[in-house]
């Protein structure tokens, strides 16, 4: 199935957590073990969830730092989670090209978010990418 599926599974796990399911391992098992998925997809999904959760405060600071004319609390839960996953990939996954992370987040946003989710996610993640590229070049 590929990494898109793994990202979608991570979205589902993180959505359950955001909605109050505090048993993260249980949520992961519930989402990842209900169907037969490739081991590589499940492994990537688990790693993505774990890194996102571990670095949530920094990830949220990154997102808040690039928002313009928008309050963080007004972002829908789904868009917020997609932004967190995308930001996590941009910052903590050196082996994934930034454009792939951004494009995947946009496509997942179009599928699970609202009408403007794709454009919004693109703008935020691209600003984070530019911020990190400029700080890495200094």
C-alpha positions in Angstrom: 0.0 0.0 0.0 2.8 2.4 0.7 3.6 5.3 2.9 0.4 7.3 2.1 -1.6 4.5 3.8 0.9 4.6 6.7 0.4 8.4 7.1 -3.4 7.9 7.0 -3.1 5.3 9.7 -1.0 7.6 11.8 -3.7 10.3 11.3 -6.3 7.9 12.6 -4.2 7.0 15.7 -3.4 10.6 16.5 -7.1 11.6 16.0 -8.2 9.0 18.5 -5.6 10.4 20.9 -6.6 14.0 20.3 -10.2 13.0 21.0 -9.4 11.6 24.4 -8.0 8.1 24.0 -5.0 8.3 26.3 -4.0 4.7 25.7 -1.7 5.4 22.7 -0.3 1.9 22.4 -3.9 0.6 22.5 -5.0 3.0 19.9 -2.1 2.1 17.7 -2.9 -1.6 18.0 -6.6 -1.0 17.4 -5.9 0.9 14.2 -2.9 -1.0 12.9 -4.1 -4.5 13.7 -7.7 -4.4 12.5 -6.7 -5.2 8.9 -3.7 -6.8 7.3 -1.2 -4.2 6.4 2.4 -4.5 5.2 4.9 -4.7 8.1 6.8 -1.7 6.6 3.6 0.4 6.5 2.8 -0.4 10.1 6.4 0.2 11.2 6.5 3.6 9.4 3.1 4.6 10.9 4.3 3.6 14.4 7.5 5.6 14.0 5.6 8.6 12.7 3.1 8.5 15.6 5.9 8.1 18.2 8.1 10.9 16.8 5.1 13.2 16.5 4.0 12.5 20.1 7.6 12.8 21.5 8.1 16.2 19.8 4.6 17.6 20.0 5.5 20.8 21.8 8.3 21.7 19.3 6.1 20.7 16.4 3.2 22.9 17.7 5.7 25.8 18.2 6.9 25.4 14.6 3.3 25.5 13.3 2.3 28.5 15.5 5.5 30.3 14.4 4.4 30.5 10.8 0.7 31.0 11.1 -0.4 34.4 9.7 -3.8 35.8 10.3 -5.0 32.6 11.8 -5.4 31.4 15.4 -3.9 28.0 16.2 -7.0 27.0 18.2 -9.2 27.7 15.1 -7.5 25.0 13.0 -9.7 21.9 12.7 -8.5 18.8 14.6 -7.9 16.9 11.3 -5.9 19.7 9.7 -3.9 20.2 13.0 -3.0 16.5 13.1 -2.0 16.5 9.4 0.1 19.6 10.0 1.8 17.9 13.0 2.6 14.8 10.9 3.9 16.9 8.0 6.0 19.1 10.3 7.3 16.0 12.1 8.5 14.6 8.7 10.0 17.9 7.7 12.1 18.2 10.9 12.7 14.7 12.2 12.8 12.5 9.0 16.0 13.4 7.1 15.5 10.5 4.7 12.2 11.9 3.3 12.5 14.8 0.8 10.5 17.8 2.1 8.5 18.1 -1.1 7.2 14.5 -0.7 6.2 15.2 2.9 4.4 18.3 1.9 2.6 16.7 -1.1 1.5 13.8 0.9 0.1 16.0 3.6 -1.8 18.1 1.0 -3.3 14.9 -0.5 -4.3 13.6 2.9 -5.8 17.0 3.7 -7.9 17.0 0.6 -9.2 13.5 1.4 -9.9 14.0 5.1 -10.1 17.8 5.7 -12.3 20.6 4.5 -12.5 22.3 1.1 -9.5 24.6 1.8 -7.4 22.1 3.7 -5.0 21.3 0.9 -4.1 24.9 0.3 -3.9 25.7 4.0 -1.7 22.8 4.7 0.5 23.6 1.7 1.0 27.2 2.9 1.9 26.2 6.5 4.2 23.4 5.7 6.0 25.3 2.9 6.6 28.2 5.4 8.0 25.6 7.9 10.2 24.1 5.2 11.6 27.5 4.2 12.2 28.4 7.8 14.2 25.3 8.3 16.1 25.6 5.1 17.2 29.1 5.9 18.2 28.2 9.5 20.2 25.2 8.2 22.0 27.4 5.7 23.2 29.8 8.3 
